[in-house]
Amino acid sequence: MDINKLRELLPRVGTPSYIFDLDEFEQRAALVKKYFGDNIGLCFSIKANPFVLGRMPSQFDKIEVCSPGELTVCERTNADMSTVIFSGVNKGYDDVERAADDNVGTFTAESKLHLELINDAGIRRGKVFDLLLRVTDIKGGTQFGMCEDDIFDILRSRDEYKGVNIVGLHYFTGTAKRKAKAIEKECDYLIDLIARIKAELGFTVERIEYGTGLAVDYFSDNADAEEEERLASVSPKLKELSQHAELTVEMGRFFAASCGYYLTKVMDTKTSFDINYAIIDGGMNQLKYNGQLQGMQIPQILHLCDREPSGEKKPWTICGSICTTADVLARGAEFTDLKVGDVLVFCRTGAYSCMEGITTFLSREMPVISEYSEREGLRILRERLYSDVFNTPNR
């Protein structure tokens, strides 16, 4: 989205606010599909940005859901539940029952308890749910998934479970992977694991749900090219993995990051010890970049104002409205003629940023959320909310 379009939309959304460009989101999905090919399915992990779920690009085959709240988003947007993979490390009885009643297409099991809950839900309904067993990180394990011994034990006794159809494996170890080598190593591990399961247990792994964790370049002037190069570098090994089982690649950040714009107004300016400070009406409670630490790296920031800026560029430290010295969004960001009332637009904020902030700190307002496409124009998804609204007993 160019600066002129942002300037046009600003009066309708105000600040602080988010605009998600659905055309950019679709272009991103198409780019990934171009490199991964038709034999690899794509899954959007909606924890990255549930607000874009109402207009999913056609390239997506699956939606990963990890919480009851995300399941509610799917229900309210009339998502195709057959495409939902109900994942997450914490699944209780009520969660599984609700997902079962929604007829989600696939469950994942991160523990033997998950397996039992999902199996029982299937039996009670006279149904058989497709199930993926999540394998923990080969580098030593985390709280996510199960170790190989547990996976093999479950598969040995698979005929005992009448309410599930164990169709494959789920594997995701983390994000911010910049080099192909890490992903290639994981793909080789999965290829070997598929072969060992077949040889030892006679079980065919039909499906693999694999989260690559491809990194996004938030602070690079050449982000698009670098990320496309990253796609190209990992695609051969993913295509090799897809020859051993039906492969779906699950990503969130890589799909959605580039489609987001965070708009925030300059409320005050001052100079202290030769440092120029701009105080904005947003802050760290609403905006987060992966890898950012107290503004030490500078993302792309656009400057919107109602005049032609004049003079020389000056470095500015951009600070939010939260009462902590940690609320610094950028140090040394250069602007020409920055003044109170101007609007700064932080780019590449379409993934996690609006969801990971410490929203209720200082009881500040939560930003307007909107989406835009050239065909459908601007649509407000959430008006401004205030976290200090609560019920109190009559006095």
N, C-alpha and C positions, 0 to 999 in steps of 0.2 A: 504494500500500500504506500503510495507516495505522499509527500508532505502536504500537497494541496488537498488531497482527499481527507487527510486527518484534520486539516484546518476547517474543511467544510463540515465534518461530523462533530467537531468539538462542541458547538453550542447545544447540541442535542444530548450529549452525554455528560458534559461538565467534568469536573475533577474532584477527587481522584476517580479514575475509571479505567476499565479495560475494554479494548476493542479486539475481537478475534476475527481475522480475515479468513473467511471460509474458502475463498478462491485459492489463497496461498496454501491452506491446509490440503485442499484437493490436489494442487500441483505437487505438493510434497509426497503425498501418497502415490501419485503417478510416477514420480521420479524413482521411488523405491521399487515399485513394480517393474519399471524399465530395467533395472539392474538385476533384480532377483528372478524375474521371469514368471511365466504362467504356472510352473509346477511348484511354486512355493507360495503358500497362503500367507496373508497378512492379518495380524491381530493388533487392534489398538487397545492399549492398556488405559482405561479411562481415568485412572487415578492421576494421570498427567494433566488432564483437563476434561472434567465431565460436562462442561458447558457446551462443547462442540458436538455432543452426541446426537443432538437433534437433526444434524445434517451431515451424516457420515458419508465420506467418499465411497464410490462404488468399488474401489479397489480392496476395501477391507472385507475379509471373510468372517472374522471373529471379533468379539469384544471381550476383553478380560475385565472381570468385576471382582473386587477384593473385599467388599464390606456390605453390610445391610444398606447403608446410605447410597452406595453406588448402584445397588439393585433397585432402590427406589427411583433413582435417576432413569434407569432403563424402563421401569414401569411407566413413569410419567411422560417419557418421550416416545412411548409405544415402540421401543426397540424390539427387533425380532429376537425373541428369547432363545430360539434354536441356535443362534449364533453366539450366545453368551457362554463363556468359560468361567464358572464360579470358582474363584481361587481364594487365596488368603490364608494366613497362618492361623487365624482364630476363627474357627467355625464351630458354633455351638448347635445344640439341638434345634432351637428356634430358627437359626439361620439356614440350616440345611432343609428344614421342613418348608420354610418359605420359598427357597430356591426350587425345591422339588415341586411345589404347587404352581410355581411360575413356569415349570417345564423348561428349565435351562437346558441347553444342548449338551453341556459337558461339565462335570465336576472335576476338581483336583483334590487329591488327598495328600496332606502334608504329614500325616501321622496315621497310626493304626486306628486311633479313635475316629478320625475323619472317615476312614474306610467303613467302620462299623455304623456310624451315623447315616452315611449315604446309602449303604447297603440296606439298612433297616427301613429307610424312607422309601426305597424302591419296592421292597417286599410288601410293605403296607398298602402301597398303591397299585400293586400288581404290575409294576413297571421295571424296566432295566435301564439304568442310567449309564451312559458312557463315562468312563473314569480314567483320568491320568494320574499316575503316581509321581509325586515330585521327588526328584533326587537332590540331595544336598550338595553343596559346593565340594568339588574334588580337592580343593586346596586345604581342606581341614574341617569343613562343616560349619554350618551356622544354625540359627534357630529355625531356618526354613528347610522344609523337605526332610527326607529320611535317608539314612545311610544305605549302602548297597546291601548289607546283610538283611535289613528289614524289607527292602524291595524284593530280594530273592525269596525270603520267607513267605511274603504275601503271594507272590506268583506261584510258588509251589502249592499253596493251598487255594488257588484261585477258584477252583470248582465249588468251594464251600460257599461262595458269595453269590447268591441267586438274584440280588437286587442291583448288581452292577455288572457292567461289561468293561473289563480292564483293557483299554485299547492302546495305551502307550505311556509315555513318560513326559514329564514337565521338567524343564531345566532352565534356571536363571540364577546367575551368581552375583550380579551387580551391574552398575552403570559406569559411564565415563571411560569406556574402552576406546582408546585412540588408535591403537595399532591392530592390524589384522592378526598378528601372531597369537594374541590372547584368544580371539574367537576361533581361529584355526585349531588351537589346542583343545578347546572345548568340543568342537565338532568331531575331532578325531576321537576324543573320549567317548562321545555318544555313539559313534560308529562302532567302536570296540565293544561298548556295553551292549548294544543291540546284538552283536555277534555272540557274545558270551551268554546272554540270556537265551538265545536260540539254541546254542550248543549244549548248555547245561540243563535247561528246563523244557526245551522243545516249544517255547512260547515265541510267537512272532510279534514284535513290537510294530504295530500298524501305524501309529501316529507319534510324532514328536512335536511338542510345544516348546520352542526355544527362544528365550529372550537374549538378544545379542548384547544389549547394553551399549549400543553405539553412542559415542560421545557427540555432544553439540559444542560448537565453538562460539561461545558467547562474547568473547573479547577480541576477536580477530577481525581485521578489515577485509579479509578474504574468506569469510566463513562459508559461504555457499559452495565455492570451489573446493575448499578443503573437505567439506562434508560429502560432496559428490565423489571425490577421490576415495574417501573412506568406504563409501558404498561399493565402488568398483573393486576395491582391494579385498573385500570380504565375500563378494558374490561367488567366486569360483568354489570356495570350500563349502558354502551353504548349498550350492547346487549339487555338490558331491554328496553331502549329507542327505539331501532330498531323494537320492537314488536308493537309500536304505530304508526309508519310511516316509509316509506322508508328512511333510514338514510345514509347520506354520511358524513364522517368525513374529514374535511378540515384541512390540516397542511402544513407548509412549512419548518420551522426551524428543526422540529424533523425528517423530511425525509432526508434533505440534509446536515445538519451540518457536519456529520462525514465523508463525501466524499471529503472534500476540503483540499488542502495543499497550503500554501503560502510560496514561496521561495524568500529569500532576502539576499543580500551579505553584509558582514561586510566590511565597507569602511575605518574605522578608529577606533583606540582604544586609551584610555588614562585613567589615574588614577588621580582623583581629590578629596582631602579630604578623602583619603582611600576608595573611591568608584571607582570601575572599570566600565568604560563606553565603550560600543560598539556602533558605529554609523553605521546604515545600509542604504542601498539605497532605502528602502521602508519607511513605517511609518504609522501614524494614518490616513493619507489621503487615504490609500489603505486597511487598516486592522482594523476591529472592531469586538470585542467580546461583546456579550450582557452581561451586568453586570460588564464589565471591567472599571476601573477608574484609569487612569495614571499608569498603570502597577502594581497595588497593588496585583493582583492575577496572578499566573503564569500558563499559558496553557502548554500543551505538546509541546516542541520545540526540533526538531532533529538537530544535528550538522553534517554537511557534510564538509569533507576536503579531500585533496589528500595525507594525511600522516597518520601515526598512532599517535594519540594524546598521549602525555606523561606528567607526573607531576600530581599535585593534582588539584582537582576541585576548582574553585574559583567562587564567586558570581559576576554576571555581571548585570548592568542596561542597557537594550537594548533600544536605542533611535533611532527615525527615522530622516528623512531629513527635516522636517518642522521646521521653525523658531519659535517655541513656547515651553515653558517648559512642556506643556501638552503632547508633542509627546514622551511618554514613553510607550513602549509595554510590558515591564516586568522589575520588580525590584528584584534583588537577584536571578536571574536564574543562575543555576550552570552549568559550562562547564569546560572541561579539555583542556587546551592549545588552547584557542580561539585566532585566529589571523586574521589580515586583509586578505581578499580574501576568507575566509571561508563562507559557506552558512548556514543560519539558516532556518529551515522549521517549520512554525507554523501550527499545526494540527487542525482538526475540524473547518475548515474555509469554509465549503461548503454552508453555508446559511447566507445571508445578508451581510457577511463581505465584499465581493468585491463590494457590491452595496451601502453600507451605508457610506463609507468613504467620507471625504470632498475632492473629487477627484481633483478639479482644484486649490486648495489652493497652492500658491507658483509656480503655473504653472509647477508642476512636471509632469513627464510622467505617463501615465496610464499603468498598468501592462499587460503583455501578458496573455491571457486566453486560456487554453487548456483543453482537456478532454482525458482520457485514459481508455481503456478497454483491457483486455487480448486478446480478440478475434480480435479487430480492431486496437490495438496499440494506438499511440499518434496522436491527431489531433489538430492543432492550430485553435482556434475559432476566436481569435482576436489578431492581432499583436500589438506591442507597439504603443500607441497613445500619442500625445503631445497636451496639452491643450492650448499652446501658438500659435497654428496655426489659423490664422484668416485672413479675407480679409481686405485689407486697400486700400483706394482710391489712385490713381496715384498722385504723387507729382511732 
